Amino acid sequence: MIKRVGRTGSCSSMVLAAVLARGGVTALRAVAPGGRERWERKNHAGRTVDLCAGPASALAAAVGTARVRPAVGLAVLAAGACGAYDDVVGAGDSRRGFRAHLAALRNGEVTSGAVKLFGISAAGLAAGAVLKERPLDKVLAGAVIAGAAHFVNLVDVRPGRAGAAVLALGAPGLLREGPGAETAAVAMGAAAAVLPDDLAERTMLGDTGAHALGAALGAAVVAGNGRAGLAAHAVALVAAAVCGERVSEAARSLG
């Protein structure tokens, strides 16, 4: 009975996130606050796509994870908000990777990427402080949440790459019971709902959606792992961040 309830909770969380994300995309396309041109971007192939998938999936992930743990919902929302700031303010900035933004910061320039970096890191640490009891575990949890948000954004370099990564990396979490499985289900449901339009090059996640979905994915890892698992994931995510250009290039070469 316990397992059945756990599976039912994960399924309902996934469905809720998918419905919210799909409904959000439809609503944003119908209303287009500020005018449609504000919601349009050119993708890697020069095609015009909209940004509706980003806010829609971010809100769906925030609402879905908040039902499981409110602190996680706030962290996901903060990650999406930081990504949205970069999508708007940093739209014309060609600098990529935390090294470039930290270098600019040393020269006295506060880039949107730097705001995003510190904002998501703070949100991850705040969530980690709530989710874990011991100081080291709190720090590791924060690193995993922020690192996962950054990783999903690193692979968001071609249509469908970020969504597919969330689905692939979130799937093992469904084998667990409890909050970890439900949080993974939320991330997967939101990603699955916008993936078809992303693959068809009608929309894109942008930093808004990629960071929010990544933060939700990281929170699922935190909920399902002890110190050893957290440390292993933190090391892997930090390594991915350091080798960010290689990670992005590997994602471009797939398919």
C-alpha positions in Angstrom: 0.0 0.0 0.0 2.8 2.4 0.8 4.5 1.8 -2.5 1.2 2.3 -4.3 0.6 5.6 -2.6 4.2 6.7 -3.4 3.8 5.8 -7.1 0.4 7.6 -7.2 1.9 10.7 -5.7 4.7 10.8 -8.3 2.2 10.2 -11.1 -0.1 13.0 -9.9 2.9 15.4 -9.5 4.1 14.6 -13.0 0.6 15.1 -14.5 0.1 18.4 -12.6 3.4 19.8 -13.7 2.7 18.8 -17.3 -0.8 20.4 -17.3 0.5 23.6 -15.8 3.4 23.9 -18.2 1.2 23.1 -21.3 -1.4 25.5 -20.1 1.2 28.2 -19.4 2.6 28.0 -22.9 -0.9 28.3 -24.4 -1.8 31.2 -22.2 1.4 33.1 -22.8 1.1 32.7 -26.6 -2.5 34.0 -26.4 -1.7 37.0 -24.3 1.9 37.8 -25.1 2.4 40.4 -22.3 4.3 43.4 -23.7 3.9 42.4 -27.3 4.9 39.3 -29.3 8.2 40.7 -30.3 9.3 40.7 -26.7 8.7 37.0 -26.6 10.6 36.2 -29.8 14.2 35.1 -30.3 16.4 33.7 -33.0 17.6 30.2 -32.3 20.9 28.6 -33.4 19.6 28.0 -36.9 18.2 31.6 -37.3 14.6 30.5 -36.9 12.2 32.7 -34.9 11.0 30.9 -31.8 9.1 32.1 -28.7 10.3 32.0 -25.1 6.9 30.8 -23.7 8.3 27.4 -22.7 10.7 29.0 -20.2 8.3 30.8 -17.8 5.6 28.2 -18.3 7.9 25.3 -17.3 9.5 27.3 -14.5 6.2 28.2 -12.9 5.0 24.6 -13.3 8.1 23.3 -11.7 7.9 25.8 -8.8 4.3 25.1 -8.1 4.8 21.3 -8.3 7.9 21.2 -6.1 6.3 23.6 -3.6 3.6 21.0 -3.0 6.3 18.6 -1.9 8.6 21.0 -0.1 7.9 24.8 0.0 11.6 25.6 0.3 12.3 23.8 -2.9 9.5 25.6 -4.7 11.0 28.9 -3.7 14.5 27.8 -4.8 13.1 26.7 -8.2 11.2 30.0 -8.6 14.3 32.0 -7.7 16.4 30.0 -10.2 13.8 30.7 -12.9 13.6 34.4 -12.0 17.4 34.7 -12.2 17.3 33.0 -15.6 14.5 35.3 -16.8 16.6 38.3 -15.8 19.5 37.0 -17.9 17.1 36.2 -20.8 16.0 39.8 -20.8 19.0 41.9 -19.8 21.7 39.6 -21.2 20.0 38.9 -24.5 22.8 40.6 -26.5 25.7 39.5 -24.3 27.9 37.0 -26.1 29.9 36.0 -23.0 29.2 32.5 -21.7 30.4 30.6 -18.7 31.0 31.7 -15.1 34.6 32.5 -15.8 33.7 35.2 -18.3 31.2 36.8 -15.9 33.6 36.6 -13.0 36.3 38.2 -15.1 33.9 41.0 -15.9 33.1 41.4 -12.3 36.7 41.7 -11.4 36.8 44.6 -13.8 33.9 46.3 -12.1 31.2 45.2 -14.5 28.2 43.4 -13.0 26.8 41.3 -15.8 23.4 39.6 -15.9 25.3 36.3 -15.9 27.0 37.3 -12.6 23.6 38.2 -11.1 22.3 34.8 -12.2 25.3 33.0 -10.8 25.2 34.4 -7.3 21.4 34.5 -7.2 21.0 30.8 -8.1 23.8 29.9 -5.7 22.2 31.7 -2.9 18.8 30.1 -3.6 20.4 26.7 -3.7 22.2 27.2 -0.4 19.0 28.5 1.2 17.1 25.4 0.1 19.9 23.2 1.2 19.9 24.8 4.6 16.2 23.8 5.0 16.4 20.3 3.5 19.4 19.0 5.4 20.3 19.1 9.1 24.1 19.0 9.3 26.2 22.0 8.1 28.3 20.0 5.6 25.2 18.4 4.2 23.5 21.8 3.8 26.4 23.1 1.8 26.6 20.0 -0.4 22.8 20.2 -1.0 23.1 23.8 -2.0 25.9 23.0 -4.4 23.9 20.2 -6.0 20.8 22.3 -6.5 22.7 25.2 -8.0 25.0 22.9 -10.0 22.2 21.0 -11.5 20.5 24.3 -12.5 23.7 25.4 -14.2 24.3 22.0 -15.9 20.9 21.9 -17.6 21.5 25.4 -18.9 24.9 24.2 -20.2 23.3 21.5 -22.4 20.5 23.8 -23.6 22.4 24.6 -26.8 20.1 22.8 -29.4 16.4 22.1 -29.5 15.3 19.4 -27.0 18.7 18.9 -25.4 17.8 20.4 -22.0 14.4 18.7 -21.8 15.8 15.3 -22.8 18.6 15.7 -20.2 15.9 16.4 -17.5 13.9 13.3 -18.5 17.0 11.1 -18.7 18.5 12.3 -15.4 15.2 12.4 -13.6 14.1 8.9 -14.5 16.2 7.1 -11.9 14.7 9.2 -9.2 11.3 7.7 -9.9 12.5 4.4 -8.6 12.8 5.9 -5.2 10.0 6.5 -2.7 9.0 9.8 -1.0 9.9 13.4 -1.8 12.8 12.6 -4.1 10.5 10.7 -6.5 7.8 13.3 -6.5 10.3 16.1 -7.1 11.9 14.2 -10.0 8.4 13.6 -11.4 7.6 17.3 -11.3 10.8 18.2 -13.2 10.1 15.5 -15.8 6.4 16.4 -16.2 7.2 20.1 -16.9 10.0 19.2 -19.3 7.9 16.6 -21.2 5.1 19.1 -21.7 7.2 21.6 -23.6 9.6 19.1 -25.3 7.6 18.6 -28.5 7.4 22.3 -29.2 11.1 22.7 -28.4 12.1 19.9 -30.7 9.9 21.4 -33.5 11.7 24.7 -33.0 8.5 26.6 -32.1 9.8 27.6 -28.6 12.8 27.5 -26.4 13.4 27.1 -22.7 15.9 29.9 -22.4 17.7 30.4 -19.1 14.4 30.7 -17.4 13.2 27.2 -18.0 16.6 25.5 -18.0 17.6 26.8 -14.7 14.3 26.2 -13.0 14.1 22.6 -14.3 17.7 22.0 -13.3 17.1 23.3 -9.8 14.1 21.0 -9.5 16.2 18.1 -10.7 18.9 18.9 -8.2 16.4 19.1 -5.4 15.3 15.6 -6.3 18.9 14.4 -6.0 19.2 16.1 -2.6 16.0 14.5 -1.3 17.1 11.0 -2.4 20.7 11.0 -1.2 22.8 11.0 1.9 26.2 12.6 2.3 28.1 10.3 0.1 25.6 10.6 -2.8 25.5 14.4 -2.3 29.3 14.7 -2.4 29.5 12.5 -5.5 26.9 14.6 -7.3 28.5 17.9 -6.2 31.9 16.9 -7.5 30.5 15.8 -10.8 28.5 19.1 -11.2 31.4 21.3 -10.2 33.5 19.5 -12.8 30.9 20.0 -15.4 30.8 23.7 -14.6 34.6 24.0 -14.8 34.5 22.2 -18.2 31.4 24.1 -19.3 32.5 24.7 -22.9 33.2 21.0 -23.4 29.9 20.0 -21.9 28.0 22.4 -24.2 30.0 21.2 -27.2 29.3 17.6 -26.4 25.6 18.5 -26.3 25.8 20.2 -29.7 27.4 17.2 -31.2 24.6 14.8 -30.2 22.0 13.9 -32.8 
